[in-house]
Amino acid sequence: MAEVLVSFVLEQLASIARQELKLVAGVDDDVRKLTSNFRSIQAVLEDAESRQFKDSAVRDWLDKLKEAAYDIDDVLDEWNTSIGKLQLKEVGNASKPMIKKVCSLVPCYSFCFRKVILPCAVVSRIRSLNKTLDVIAREKDTFHFSLKERTTEIRRPMTASFIDVPMVHGRDDDKEKLLNKLLNESSQEPAISVISIVGMGGIGKTTLARLVFNSDKVKTHFDKKTWVCVSEPFDEIRIAKAILESLGGDASRLGELETILQHISQYLDRKKFFLVLDDVWTEDSRNWEQLKDCLKCGSQGSRILVTTRKENVSKTIGATNMIMLGTLSKNESWLLFSQIAFPSEANEILEDIGRKIVAKCKGLPLAIKTLGSFLRFKTNIGEWQNVLDSEMWEIEEVEQGIFPPLLLSYYDLPFSLKKCFSYCAIFPKDHEIEKDKLIKLWMAQSYLKEERNKDMELIGEEYFENLAMRSLFQDFKKNKYDGSIESCKMHDIVHDFAQFLTKNECFSVETDNYNELHLKSSLKNARHSMVILKRRDFFPIGIVDETKLRSLLVKSQYSRSQLTLSKLFENLSLRSLQIGGCDIQEIPREIKKMIHLRCDSLTKLPEEMGKLINLRHFIIRTCRVEYMPKGIEGLTCLRTLENFVVSSSSHGGKACSIESLKNLTNLRCLGIWGLENVADMAKLDSFINPIEGVKTLSL
């Protein structure tokens, strides 16, 4: 996680150096020094991240680095806010005739040839944090980190085809389904059909492949069968040699790929073969082309079976059939666990605890087997109870057994997706995650990398789909009309893994389970938190006194829970605030700190709403607002506006008129409240048609 934060901050520093540093006076050296220190630290982070699992001193150093990175990110955000305020001021001044004439000669961003002086507090914080980072940078030298690429001890296991069939439970239906695809032949399918098994790490893809590979039906159906563990990196020569050797050939003296492939072709010529390629990661179709061409020599009915965590791999290799592997049932999970954990007759009390432990595994075979092996020779009831009461990631044996496969998936993610995945630890277990809301939360944290001429919302959709296709989400709910994903969940073990990565930086709490002091302690290091109110008229306001929250999601189980926003804003500098089920009468002036806001029962909006020039989604689900304040027409970045209130003339010069909507040319979703007369309908009709982007209009 430190690696992700450092890369994120370096991106911002690079952007400032390119665009803004020439406009700001007196901080050139400070920014260069920050950048230099971060780059020197970044060079050793691969080694540091891998060593933290066994060295507590390294882990403490990384924690200090993360704190500094967060603080520097905050001060850079203050920098950008200061620049934005000065821009707004200059734009206001430019409206005056004499100034406008001068400014029209130069780009707006140059602030009329004047260098900006940042507020003293911002400059002071930059210099103070530079000193902190200096210390951290010097401390790194005491660990003698390697500059090489990750030498993590999280090794990719090399798989083989052997299997102890009696130890497998719950895959009978999947086995029969796969055997049908392998053995049934059709004249309409290609001569060599490719089938893929897709699922998250530890779900049992390799186990299922082994079951069919060793099936008597498969042995008699195919002339040749071979098993190759592909893994990463994709090495064409190694894979080709492994195929040749499993066919009985000698590859020891062959060095050229072309020669090896020719030998494979000779062995498979007009033979019906079955090839298993286990643990495939590459999505580059060029890696497959020569190998696939070589295999075309096989006869009709030949099959290639690929196991992978990524749906895109299936598409890359041209799979005609894909099996999405699910979790085990409750009964299947217990059979697997009990066979491992109880070598003899089970103690009744231990069995009761064991069933509860199995329930926590949520049908993930790897977790069940890991915990079963861990508890196999433990007969003390207290030891079993401790496992039941612990979070999975707090058990060292589980960390070493379950998390390595998930770490492989995490390390395979692009830098931008790592942030988005780990952020999901903010939600409680088994929480239904709404895709659109999640994307907006990512946007609020600046996790989505901007691309030219591409909407941020579309980039967020791509990020979500990428994570979903890597089997990191599950239990999808889809739109019944277009099939698009509307919501999903995370497997409990994947959620534990995300918390393991963030070290409680993302935290969810229910207020009836904690007293306020406990809550305050739990959230001390949290940066993102979801608070679920389970008591009416109670919000533990004390928890925000000493926290550094960037995200606060509040969900009340009572529709009339009271929440005074001004108290939240006194000590927090939130990037996103999401409130549901609370009775909020008014948004205070401190709204200018917020990026996204969800709430009910509002009656008044702040008069300075128009200064939120980067606001993209403004949503009020239940509309009681009397009028929209002037300045709304300046929010040209808006994609969503629910609900725009058409007000009466009684509000005088305070209210924004319906004609102001014609400036919001980026709108995609518009809701209008209080449209009652024909004249207003005519005004709306006159300018809504040119706004081609509006896809949803509700009146």
Secondary structure, 3 states (H helix, E strand, C coil): CHHHHHHHHHHHHHHHHHHCHHHECCCHHHHHHHHHHHHHHHCCHHHHHHHCCCCHHHHHHHHHHHHHHHHHHHHHHHHHHHHHHHHHHHHHHHCCHHHHHHHCCCCHHHCCCCCECCCHHHHHHHHHHHHHHHHHHHHHHHHCCCCCCCCCCCCCCCCCCCCCHHHCCCCHHHHHHHHHHHHCCCCCCCCEEEEEEECCCCCCHHHHHHHHHCCHHHHHHCCEEEEEECCCCCCHHHHHHHHHHHCCCCCCCCCCHHHHHHHHHHHHCCCCEEEEEEEECCCCCHHHHHHHHHHCCCCCCEEEEEEECCHHHHHHCCCCEEEECCCCCHHHHHHHHHHHHCCCCCCHHHHHHHHHHHHHCCCCHHHHHHHHHHHCCCCCHHHHHHHHHCCHHHCHHHHHHCHHHHHHHHHCCCHHHHHHHHHHHHCCCCCCEEHHHHHHHHHHCCCCCCCCCCCHHHHHHHHHHHHHHCCCCEEEEECCCCCCEEEEECCHHHHHHHHHHHCCCEEEEEHHHCCHHHHHHHCCCCCEEEEEECCCCCCCHHHHCCCCCCEEEEEECCCCEECCHHHHHCCCCCCEEEEECEECCECCHHHHHCCCCCCECCCECCCCHHHCCCCCEEECCCCCCCCCECCHHHCCCCCEEEEEECCCHHHHHHECCHHHHHHCCCCCEEEEECCCCHHHHHHHHHHHCCCCCCCEEEC
